[in-house]
Amino acid sequence: MIIENISAFEFYPDPVKNLHGYQLNVGIKQPNYRSYISKTCETHVHLGGYLGLLFTEFARQHNATLRKPNRGERVQFFYISKDLHKLLENQTYEMLAELSLDIFQTNTDFSVTYNFLDWCLMLPMEQPLGSYNFYAIAFEKKIILAMLGFLFVFSMLLEITSCRRFSPRNIILNIYVFNGLLGQPFPMQPNPLTIQMFLYSLIFLQGLIFNTAFVTQLQTLKATPTTEKAIRTVADMEKANLKFGIVQDEVDILKSQGIFDEFQSVSQIMEPLEFFRRRDGFDSRYAYSVPFDRWVIYEEQQRYFQMPKFRISNICLVKTMGMAIPLQANSPYKNAIDTMIGRLSNGGIINYWKSMAFWEAVKRKQMPLSDTSQKFKFTAMKLEDMQLIIPLFAIMLAFILMCFLAELYWYYRDELLESPESSVKMSSALNVTLLLTFVQLSTFESDFGKSLAELTKA
């Protein structure tokens, strides 16, 4: 054999450079946003999705086609290398377009990493607090301590500047000062001194400040949606009694890595169809495990909602998981695929394909654009929003009644101890008083129940 042009002669030709129409056997066992059949021809298919487009471009560049996939085998959500080995060792598939992970237990080959994923939990957005909680929020500890401090200071100063006999009780608690700090009218001493007039003015101004601040904070809480405490850890999920949905295949891969024990108490294993139906429908009764490339699609979808329903959290099952293409051992395509992945990654093409995943799902009618969120609307406070105030009011009424009965007993104590007849009369008077009080409370409770029932029906 005589080689005329040795400079152009290729001693070791690349067998992958031109495959002359060869049909690559790529396994697509579960169509999803990463890879799916976008076009079916008579003898081959075209793939979509950022991973499917990589295979399509690889076949086009090397003059090959993609064979129609065989769907006869069991479909799994997640494949680890020992499962991939079973699919690749008998040469049924030359490569797989599936979510997979190498745990170095077989001789299954992998390409270079084409994507890095964070596998975290998407959590429901915190719901607005009920209006009845606003009163508890408005009465902050700092405000209560400040009011008690001013009460003590003003009581002490008024007692010191007064001309009457010194009373330790008035230093600790002057009820008139307390009325002034609450913004209520209060009596002053006749002919007060100049310093006392100044103190009365300060009490009035302080009461005005306290009332204005309380009303302003209450209106702000009502006009601005105040949400529940954000969930940031697994312990927060346990306190909120919130569980996250996950499929059995994901549990198996996590257990194989020994990282599922800390999530066991807040997990809810679901069937795949139920899991995807709930997650794609933004069912806020559960949180859900989601790869970050899938979350990008959900995040884009929620841009068209009036209010987002879910957020991505820092509670991650796996951080920075490298994704690669599973190949047969000693695959002749590895160098060519590695070269293509490097060129596409450096050129930003893979990131561009990932950014188009949402619109591809809309085009395939796999991503509904219907808004299921609820926009916050301002509503006036109702009677049921007083459910924390009414029990407090009832306790205060009971305390007032006890004080009133104690005053009656103290006033008539001498007569009760000296005269049996007066004791009987006093006992009758107390019984009548208690009976009238009970009738009034019963009437109030009945009227309140009717009002609340009418309001509920309305």
Buried (B, 14 or more C-beta within 10 A) or exposed (E): EEEEEEEEEEEEEEEBEEBEEBBBBBBBBBBBBBBBBBEEEEEBBBBBBBBBBBBBBBBEBBEBBBBBBEEEEEEBBBBBBEBBBEBBEEEEBBBBBBBBBBEEEBEBBBBBBBBEBBBBBBBBBBEBBEBBBBBEEBEEEEBEEBBEEBBBBBBBBBBEBBEEEEEEEBBEEBEBBBBBBEBEEBEBBEEBEEEBEEBBEBBBEBBEBBBEEBEEBBEEBBEEBBEEEEBEEBEBBEEBEBBBBBBBBBBBBBEBEEEBEEBEEBBBEBEBEEBBEBBBEBBBEBBBBBBBBBBBBBBBBBEEBEEBBBBBBEBBBBEEBEBBBBBBEEBEBBEBBBEBBEEBBEEEBBEEBBBBBBEBBBEEEBBEEEBEBEEEEEEEEEEEBBBBEBEEEEEEBEEEBEEEBEEBEEEBEEEBEEEEEBBEBBEEEBEEBEEEBEEEBEEEEEEEEEEBEEEEEE
